[in-house]
């Protein structure tokens, strides 16, 4: 029966493309998933797996009652998300956050898609716009869209590219950490209470660390890259340090909610490490995205108490990210106004974050499958996390100042009536899940 439908082509095998392929195929529509790796490699990826996690291994908060990204997790679970299924199978301790063994996760997604009878995976770059005979296409090429495709898309929509840089945090071998200084604890003892490795600093050590970040040798930019801004949610640690001597102490290095068992006095600042693989042998430096040169990273980070003998499985790095001016060039069904056979998903649309990217892939896959089966897609209510993101990128944001956005409750319509401030988030979450349930029932 499935062969009665013409295939949908999906360009890009990241989180968004992988989720889109799964969703469309689960609706009974054949899919051809195009991934350019390993035929064309990127500077950020290390494997040929689909849905490879390039930066952090965290999907952030899993608290669906009080956190917008946690709510998005739950909405995705209720819509048979492949990404959420794989994350559940390869979860690692991370307090109240959802973090995964990055290799196990991407291998799981790859294996599942390869085994699906309606999904064909083709390796190779799509140069320029997809062929005209592909009449239902999802472009989910993410932050590392190939130059040829990026140029063709931007010429079509008549917009200049917006761009920023994403930085990557280092990963450390646990066995090389000194636990005479370090200790296990989650901030405020959340989660299992001991999901993070903590490294304390005195005031003098912190001040020296900030000085080293400010004076350390950084990666040089090409001329055309120099005016490209950073995304606030993935700011290199040395860029944060430049904003003021106390910025880090009130950001990723805040000492609140933590008690050092080795010191009588309270640490002035704390570096946290989060488990990066299921075996618990690798830990990444939370908030330590960096553009410092490799030698400088090793020199400076080994000054952190507990990391004097640290061995790095991976040092930090930098990669370029591009995105569309979606409020101007996309319609409410995530299609390009200039060529509606092209639908976009993932980071290229201007959502930021693993989960947000995958969620837009989920929606794109469902919409494309509905169209292929002769139906008319209906976006989810704007009161849901899905709907809030779609509404934002397809018209809710100001096209003149559009920048990448994580899901947050500020994107949701206000609640009706008076609700106490402390109860607003949970009330928004309840409303979202109720309305999502109603919307899903209308689809079937």
Secondary structure as GFF3:
##gff-version 3
##sequence-region A 1 444
A	DSSP	three_ten_helix	2	4	.	.	.	ID=ss1
A	DSSP	beta_strand	8	11	.	.	.	ID=ss2
A	DSSP	alpha_helix	15	26	.	.	.	ID=ss3
A	DSSP	beta_strand	31	35	.	.	.	ID=ss4
A	DSSP	beta_strand	58	61	.	.	.	ID=ss5
A	DSSP	alpha_helix	68	77	.	.	.	ID=ss6
A	DSSP	alpha_helix	82	89	.	.	.	ID=ss7
A	DSSP	beta_strand	91	92	.	.	.	ID=ss8
A	DSSP	beta_strand	97	100	.	.	.	ID=ss9
A	DSSP	alpha_helix	102	115	.	.	.	ID=ss10
A	DSSP	beta_strand	119	123	.	.	.	ID=ss11
A	DSSP	beta_strand	137	139	.	.	.	ID=ss12
A	DSSP	three_ten_helix	142	144	.	.	.	ID=ss13
A	DSSP	alpha_helix	147	157	.	.	.	ID=ss14
A	DSSP	beta_strand	162	173	.	.	.	ID=ss15
A	DSSP	three_ten_helix	174	176	.	.	.	ID=ss16
A	DSSP	beta_strand	183	184	.	.	.	ID=ss17
A	DSSP	three_ten_helix	187	189	.	.	.	ID=ss18
A	DSSP	beta_strand	196	201	.	.	.	ID=ss19
A	DSSP	alpha_helix	203	215	.	.	.	ID=ss20
A	DSSP	three_ten_helix	223	225	.	.	.	ID=ss21
A	DSSP	beta_strand	229	230	.	.	.	ID=ss22
A	DSSP	three_ten_helix	232	234	.	.	.	ID=ss23
A	DSSP	alpha_helix	237	242	.	.	.	ID=ss24
A	DSSP	three_ten_helix	248	250	.	.	.	ID=ss25
A	DSSP	beta_strand	269	275	.	.	.	ID=ss26
A	DSSP	beta_strand	282	290	.	.	.	ID=ss27
A	DSSP	alpha_helix	294	301	.	.	.	ID=ss28
A	DSSP	beta_strand	312	314	.	.	.	ID=ss29
A	DSSP	beta_strand	317	323	.	.	.	ID=ss30
A	DSSP	alpha_helix	326	329	.	.	.	ID=ss31
A	DSSP	beta_strand	335	336	.	.	.	ID=ss32
A	DSSP	beta_strand	339	344	.	.	.	ID=ss33
A	DSSP	three_ten_helix	346	349	.	.	.	ID=ss34
A	DSSP	alpha_helix	354	372	.	.	.	ID=ss35
A	DSSP	alpha_helix	385	391	.	.	.	ID=ss36
A	DSSP	pi_helix	392	396	.	.	.	ID=ss37
A	DSSP	three_ten_helix	409	411	.	.	.	ID=ss38
A	DSSP	three_ten_helix	421	423	.	.	.	ID=ss39
A	DSSP	alpha_helix	424	443	.	.	.	ID=ss40
###
